[in-house]
Each structure stands twice: as structure tokens, then as C-alpha cells.
Amino acid sequence: MQLVKLLEQKEANHIEFCRIKNVLDEILFMYRNSELNEILKSLMDPAWMATGLKIDFETLVSGSILFYMFLIPFQ
């Protein structure tokens, strides 16, 4: 994972960190909002088809939470 190497070396671009954090913010906001939760679930299949990366919903959310906690010290 190149991102892990960049994090370890503290050479990652601040703008990229902000972009990643914004995506994580959106995922977690939608997950916690009962009205948006179903929309987030419905976005899983189009995202899988576009990226070729299939991930289940709970893994996406738990991974987002873990990664978000990892990013906070680097802000």
C-alpha cells in the first residue's frame, strides 16, 4: 500500500489528506444519518462496477472509521 508508505514517511501531500478526509467524512455522515444510510448502501454497486473493487458495506464503514482515526494525527 503506497498510502501507508507515504503516511509513514510523512511525505504525503496535505491536499490529498484533505481529499481523503472529505471522502471519509461523507461516508461516515451518510452512515450515521438514517435517511442517507440507504443511499450510501445503494452507491456500493455502482462504485464497485466503476472501480472493480468489491467491498461489503460494513467493511467500508469500519475501514473508514479506522482510517479516519489514523488520519487525525497528521492534520
DSSP file (Angstrom, degrees, kcal/mol; ACC not computed):
  #  RESIDUE AA STRUCTURE BP1 BP2  ACC     N-H-->O    O-->H-N    N-H-->O    O-->H-N    TCO  KAPPA ALPHA  PHI   PSI    X-CA   Y-CA   Z-CA
    1    1 A M     >        0   0    0      0, 0.0     4,-1.5     0, 0.0     3,-0.2   0.000 360.0 360.0 360.0 112.9    0.0    0.0    0.0
    2    2 A Q  H  >  +     0   0    0      1,-0.2     4,-2.5     2,-0.2     5,-0.2   0.862 360.0  59.6 -65.0 -35.5    1.6    3.2   -1.2
    3    3 A L  H  > S+     0   0    0      1,-0.2     4,-2.6     2,-0.2    -1,-0.2   0.896 103.0  52.0 -62.2 -39.8   -0.5    5.4    1.0
    4    4 A V  H  > S+     0   0    0      2,-0.2     4,-2.6     1,-0.2    -1,-0.2   0.912 109.5  49.9 -62.4 -41.9    0.8    3.6    4.1
    5    5 A K  H  X S+     0   0    0     -4,-1.5     4,-2.1     1,-0.2    -2,-0.2   0.914 111.0  49.3 -62.3 -42.1    4.3    4.2    3.0
    6    6 A L  H  X>S+     0   0    0     -4,-2.5     5,-1.6     2,-0.2     4,-0.8   0.905 111.4  49.3 -63.9 -40.4    3.6    7.9    2.4
    7    7 A L  H ><5S+     0   0    0     -4,-2.6     3,-0.7     1,-0.2    -2,-0.2   0.926 111.0  49.5 -64.0 -43.7    2.0    8.2    5.8
    8    8 A E  H 3<5S+     0   0    0     -4,-2.6    -1,-0.2     1,-0.2    -2,-0.2   0.875 114.9  43.8 -63.5 -36.6    5.0    6.5    7.5
    9    9 A Q  H 3<5S-     0   0    0     -4,-2.1    -1,-0.2    -5,-0.2    -2,-0.2   0.526 101.9-135.3 -86.1  -6.0    7.4    8.8    5.7
   10   10 A K  T <<5S+     0   0    0     -4,-0.8    -3,-0.2    -3,-0.7    -4,-0.1   0.827  72.1 118.1  54.3  35.7    5.2   11.9    6.4
   11   11 A E      < +     0   0    0     -5,-1.6    -4,-0.1    -6,-0.2    -1,-0.1   0.351  33.7 123.9-109.6   3.3    5.7   13.0    2.8
   12   12 A A  S    S-     0   0    0     -6,-0.7     2,-0.2     1,-0.1    -9,-0.0  -0.352  70.7-102.7 -69.5 147.6    2.0   12.8    1.7
   13   13 A N     >  -     0   0    0      1,-0.1     4,-1.9    -2,-0.0     3,-0.4  -0.490  19.7-135.7 -71.3 132.1    0.6   16.0    0.2
   14   14 A H  H  > S+     0   0    0      1,-0.2     4,-2.2    -2,-0.2     5,-0.2   0.846 104.9  57.4 -58.3 -36.1   -1.7   17.9    2.6
   15   15 A I  H  > S+     0   0    0      1,-0.2     4,-2.2     2,-0.2    -1,-0.2   0.905 105.4  49.8 -63.0 -41.3   -4.2   18.4   -0.2
   16   16 A E  H  > S+     0   0    0     -3,-0.4     4,-2.6     2,-0.2    -1,-0.2   0.889 108.6  52.8 -65.5 -38.6   -4.5   14.7   -0.7
   17   17 A F  H  X S+     0   0    0     -4,-1.9     4,-2.8     1,-0.2    -1,-0.2   0.918 109.1  50.1 -60.3 -42.5   -5.1   14.1    3.0
   18   18 A C  H  X S+     0   0    0     -4,-2.2     4,-2.3     2,-0.2    -2,-0.2   0.899 110.5  49.3 -63.9 -40.6   -7.9   16.7    2.9
   19   19 A R  H  X S+     0   0    0     -4,-2.2     4,-2.0     2,-0.2    -2,-0.2   0.933 112.9  46.5 -63.6 -46.0   -9.5   14.9   -0.1
   20   20 A I  H  X S+     0   0    0     -4,-2.6     4,-2.5     1,-0.2    -2,-0.2   0.928 112.6  50.2 -61.8 -44.9   -9.3   11.6    1.7
   21   21 A K  H  X S+     0   0    0     -4,-2.8     4,-2.9     1,-0.2    -1,-0.2   0.886 108.1  53.5 -62.4 -38.5  -10.7   13.1    4.9
   22   22 A N  H  X S+     0   0    0     -4,-2.3     4,-2.2     2,-0.2    -1,-0.2   0.903 109.1  48.4 -63.0 -41.0  -13.5   14.7    3.0
   23   23 A V  H  X S+     0   0    0     -4,-2.0     4,-2.5     2,-0.2    -2,-0.2   0.931 112.9  47.9 -64.2 -44.6  -14.5   11.3    1.4
   24   24 A L  H  X S+     0   0    0     -4,-2.5     4,-2.7     1,-0.2     5,-0.3   0.909 109.7  53.4 -62.6 -41.5  -14.3    9.7    4.9
   25   25 A D  H  X S+     0   0    0     -4,-2.9     4,-2.5     1,-0.2    -1,-0.2   0.919 110.5  47.4 -56.9 -44.8  -16.4   12.5    6.3
   26   26 A E  H  X S+     0   0    0     -4,-2.2     4,-2.5     2,-0.2     5,-0.2   0.915 112.0  49.0 -65.7 -43.8  -19.1   12.0    3.7
   27   27 A I  H  X S+     0   0    0     -4,-2.5     4,-2.3     1,-0.2    -2,-0.2   0.947 115.6  43.4 -60.6 -48.4  -19.2    8.2    4.2
   28   28 A L  H  X S+     0   0    0     -4,-2.7     4,-2.0     2,-0.2    -2,-0.2   0.861 112.8  52.2 -69.8 -35.2  -19.5    8.5    7.9
   29   29 A F  H  X S+     0   0    0     -4,-2.5     4,-1.1    -5,-0.3    -1,-0.2   0.938 112.9  44.8 -62.9 -46.9  -22.1   11.3    7.7
   30   30 A M  H  < S+     0   0    0     -4,-2.5     3,-0.3     1,-0.2    -2,-0.2   0.880 111.8  53.3 -66.0 -37.1  -24.2    9.2    5.4
   31   31 A Y  H  < S+     0   0    0     -4,-2.3    -1,-0.2    -5,-0.2    -2,-0.2   0.895 111.4  44.9 -63.7 -40.3  -23.8    6.1    7.5
   32   32 A R  H  < S+     0   0    0     -4,-2.0     2,-0.7    -5,-0.1    -1,-0.2   0.637  98.2  80.8 -81.8 -14.4  -24.9    7.9   10.7
   33   33 A N  S >X S-     0   0    0     -4,-1.1     4,-2.0    -3,-0.3     3,-0.6  -0.842  70.5-151.5 -97.3 116.7  -27.9    9.6    9.0
   34   34 A S  H 3> S+     0   0    0     -2,-0.7     4,-0.6     1,-0.3    -1,-0.1   0.823  95.7  50.5 -59.5 -33.0  -30.9    7.2    8.8
   35   35 A E  H 34 S+     0   0    0      1,-0.2     4,-0.4     2,-0.1    -1,-0.3   0.834 117.3  38.9 -73.6 -31.8  -32.2    8.9    5.7
   36   36 A L  H <> S+     0   0    0     -3,-0.6     4,-2.5    -7,-0.2    -2,-0.2   0.632  95.7  82.0 -92.8 -15.4  -28.9    8.8    3.9
   37   37 A N  H  X S+     0   0    0     -4,-2.0     4,-2.2     1,-0.2    -1,-0.2   0.905  92.8  48.0 -58.1 -44.7  -27.8    5.4    5.0
   38   38 A E  H  X S+     0   0    0     -4,-0.6     4,-2.1     1,-0.2    -1,-0.2   0.854 109.9  53.1 -66.3 -34.3  -29.9    3.6    2.4
   39   39 A I  H  > S+     0   0    0     -4,-0.4     4,-1.2     2,-0.2    -2,-0.2   0.922 107.7  51.1 -65.4 -43.1  -28.5    5.9   -0.3
   40   40 A L  H >< S+     0   0    0     -4,-2.5     3,-0.6     1,-0.2     4,-0.4   0.924 109.9  49.9 -59.1 -44.5  -25.0    5.1    0.8
   41   41 A K  H >< S+     0   0    0     -4,-2.2     3,-1.3     1,-0.2     4,-0.4   0.897 107.8  53.7 -60.8 -39.6  -25.8    1.4    0.5
   42   42 A S  H 3< S+     0   0    0     -4,-2.1     3,-0.3     1,-0.3    -1,-0.2   0.713 101.6  60.2 -71.1 -18.2  -27.2    1.9   -3.0
   43   43 A L  T <X S+     0   0    0     -4,-1.2     4,-1.9    -3,-0.6    -1,-0.3   0.575  84.5  82.2 -81.8  -9.6  -24.0    3.5   -4.1
   44   44 A M  H <> S+     0   0    0     -3,-1.3     4,-2.3    -4,-0.4    -1,-0.2   0.923  89.7  47.6 -63.7 -45.9  -22.0    0.4   -3.3
   45   45 A D  H  > S+     0   0    0     -4,-0.4     4,-2.6    -3,-0.3     5,-0.2   0.936 112.3  47.0 -66.6 -46.9  -22.8   -1.4   -6.6
   46   46 A P  H  > S+     0   0    0      0, 0.0     4,-2.1     0, 0.0    -1,-0.2   0.895 113.4  50.6 -61.1 -36.1  -22.0    1.5   -9.0
   47   47 A A  H  X S+     0   0    0     -4,-1.9     4,-2.2     2,-0.2     6,-0.4   0.906 110.5  49.4 -66.1 -40.4  -18.8    2.2   -7.1
   48   48 A W  H  X S+     0   0    0     -4,-2.3     4,-2.8     1,-0.2     5,-0.2   0.914 111.8  48.2 -63.9 -42.8  -17.8   -1.5   -7.4
   49   49 A M  H  < S+     0   0    0     -4,-2.6    -1,-0.2     1,-0.2    -2,-0.2   0.871 114.4  46.1 -66.6 -35.7  -18.6   -1.5  -11.1
   50   50 A A  H  < S+     0   0    0     -4,-2.1    -1,-0.2    -5,-0.2    -2,-0.2   0.843 126.6  27.0 -75.0 -34.2  -16.6    1.7  -11.7
   51   51 A T  H  < S-     0   0    0     -4,-2.2    -2,-0.2     2,-0.2    -3,-0.2   0.703  92.1-130.2-102.9 -23.3  -13.5    0.7   -9.7
   52   52 A G  S  < S+     0   0    0     -4,-2.8     2,-0.7    -5,-0.3    -4,-0.1   0.513  70.9 122.9  80.3   3.9  -13.5   -3.1   -9.8
   53   53 A L        -     0   0    0     -6,-0.4     2,-0.6    -5,-0.2    -1,-0.2  -0.883  46.3-163.6-104.0 110.7  -13.1   -3.1   -6.0
   54   54 A K        +     0   0    0     -2,-0.7     2,-0.4    -3,-0.1    -9,-0.1  -0.838  18.6 161.9 -98.2 125.1  -15.9   -5.0   -4.3
   55   55 A I        -     0   0    0     -2,-0.6     2,-0.1   -11,-0.1    -7,-0.1  -0.997  36.4-116.9-140.6 140.4  -16.2   -4.4   -0.6
   56   56 A D     >  -     0   0    0     -2,-0.4     4,-2.1     1,-0.1     3,-0.2  -0.408  30.4-110.7 -79.5 160.7  -19.2   -5.0    1.7
   57   57 A F  H  > S+     0   0    0      1,-0.2     4,-2.3     2,-0.2     5,-0.2   0.894 114.3  48.7 -58.8 -48.3  -20.9   -2.2    3.4
   58   58 A E  H  > S+     0   0    0      1,-0.2     4,-2.8     2,-0.2     5,-0.3   0.852 110.4  52.2 -65.5 -34.2  -19.8   -2.9    7.0
   59   59 A T  H  > S+     0   0    0      2,-0.2     4,-2.5    -3,-0.2     5,-0.2   0.894 108.5  51.7 -67.0 -39.4  -16.2   -3.2    5.9
   60   60 A L  H  X S+     0   0    0     -4,-2.1     4,-2.1     2,-0.2    -2,-0.2   0.940 114.4  42.7 -59.6 -47.8  -16.4    0.1    4.1
   61   61 A V  H  X S+     0   0    0     -4,-2.3     4,-2.4     2,-0.2    -2,-0.2   0.945 116.6  45.0 -68.0 -48.8  -17.7    1.8    7.2
   62   62 A S  H  X S+     0   0    0     -4,-2.8     4,-2.3     1,-0.2    -1,-0.2   0.894 114.7  49.6 -65.0 -38.1  -15.4    0.1    9.7
   63   63 A G  H  X S+     0   0    0     -4,-2.5     4,-2.7    -5,-0.3    -1,-0.2   0.879 109.8  51.8 -65.2 -37.4  -12.4    0.8    7.5
   64   64 A S  H  X S+     0   0    0     -4,-2.1     4,-2.5    -5,-0.2    -2,-0.2   0.907 109.9  49.0 -64.6 -42.0  -13.5    4.4    7.1
   65   65 A I  H  X S+     0   0    0     -4,-2.4     4,-2.2     2,-0.2    -2,-0.2   0.941 114.1  45.3 -63.4 -47.1  -13.7    4.8   10.9
   66   66 A L  H  X S+     0   0    0     -4,-2.3     4,-1.7     1,-0.2    -2,-0.2   0.933 115.4  46.1 -62.8 -46.3  -10.2    3.2   11.4
   67   67 A F  H  X S+     0   0    0     -4,-2.7     4,-2.1     1,-0.2    -1,-0.2   0.877 110.1  54.5 -65.8 -37.2   -8.6    5.2    8.6
   68   68 A Y  H  X S+     0   0    0     -4,-2.5     4,-1.6     1,-0.2    -1,-0.2   0.924 108.5  48.5 -60.8 -45.0  -10.2    8.4    9.9
   69   69 A M  H  < S+     0   0    0     -4,-2.2    -1,-0.2     1,-0.2    -2,-0.2   0.843 111.2  51.7 -64.5 -32.1   -8.8    7.9   13.3
   70   70 A F  H  < S+     0   0    0     -4,-1.7     4,-0.3     1,-0.2    -1,-0.2   0.851 109.6  49.6 -70.4 -35.8   -5.4    7.2   11.7
   71   71 A L  H >< S+     0   0    0     -4,-2.1     3,-1.8     1,-0.2     4,-0.4   0.799  90.9  78.7 -74.5 -30.3   -5.5   10.4    9.7
   72   72 A I  G >< S+     0   0    0     -4,-1.6     3,-1.6     1,-0.3    -1,-0.2   0.863  89.7  53.0 -53.1 -45.2   -6.4   12.8   12.6
   73   73 A P  G 3  S+     0   0    0      0, 0.0    -1,-0.3     0, 0.0    -2,-0.1   0.745 104.7  58.5 -63.6 -19.5   -2.8   13.0   14.0
   74   74 A F  G <         0   0    0     -3,-1.8    -2,-0.2    -4,-0.3    -3,-0.1   0.441 360.0 360.0 -90.7   1.2   -1.5   14.0   10.6
   75   75 A Q    <         0   0    0     -3,-1.6    -1,-0.2    -4,-0.4    -3,-0.1   0.497 360.0 360.0 -78.8 360.0   -3.7   17.1   10.2
